[in-house]
Amino acid sequence: MQLNIQDTSLFVEDVGQGLPIMLIHGFPLNHEMWHPQITSLSAFSRVIAVDLRGHGQSPATEGTYSMDLLADDCARVLEVLQVKKPAVICGLSMGGYISFALYRRHPEKVAGLILAATRAVADSLETKNNRDKAVQNVIQSGPEAVIESMLPSLLAAHTFTESPELVSRIQAIMSQTSRSGMISALIGMKNRSDSTDILRDIHVPTLILQGAEDQIIPLTESKSMQAEIPQSELKVIPRAGHLLNMEQAGLFNQSVEDFLRLRFIG
Ligand code: MLT
């Protein structure tokens, strides 16, 4: 369904009943990356999966997509859907950056966090320079060029040989991201603030998930988040890269379900 939010509209899938879980996708993807989780988790909870502005079926708007703006969009989605209880927020990579902003700006909306393949630190100078190059690449050669250059780092090497249909599916999801959506999100990620200072003040149950073969987020990042966040646990998913929820959907879903049942559902 399409929801009117602030200055735009966002596509949102809202399935199931019970504990609300909001799924926030990575860059440059959309809610379709969560298909295995929507199917599995909606059997016992209310799953709300959003297309961030400029991604998937949500139109692009002008200007930078700061992580704060995207977090406010997600908070507004929960309000418009009349979600009365705090939700478990599950963000992957850029979705994790947004989850930190959501916790910082709207803590009353957050019952728990699932931080997958993400980091609390801001971009290094080198990463900021790479964002600028990626923006130039989109402008000069189009979104397909960025998709092609990102794809090898998004998945574990064996995923390319063992699951070519999954690789094609991920490419198809990424190609739904608009040119201006890509540019606005790249600039938003580049300018995002460092979230390490809030880790010690996260007082909700938190599950950190990491693919053992993630080429973008080193395990040290996940370990240092786990050391800082008081009520957190870290699970490393074997034979998975950055898009661990798709590469090892069964293990990912089981880890999330165990966490939810232990901490929230009983
Ligand atoms: C993502 O998967 O959302 C991106 O890899 C995040 C990033 O580029 O920092």
Residues whose N, C-alpha, C, O or C-beta is under 5 A from the ligand:
A	BS01	MLT	G26 F27 L92 S93 M94 G95
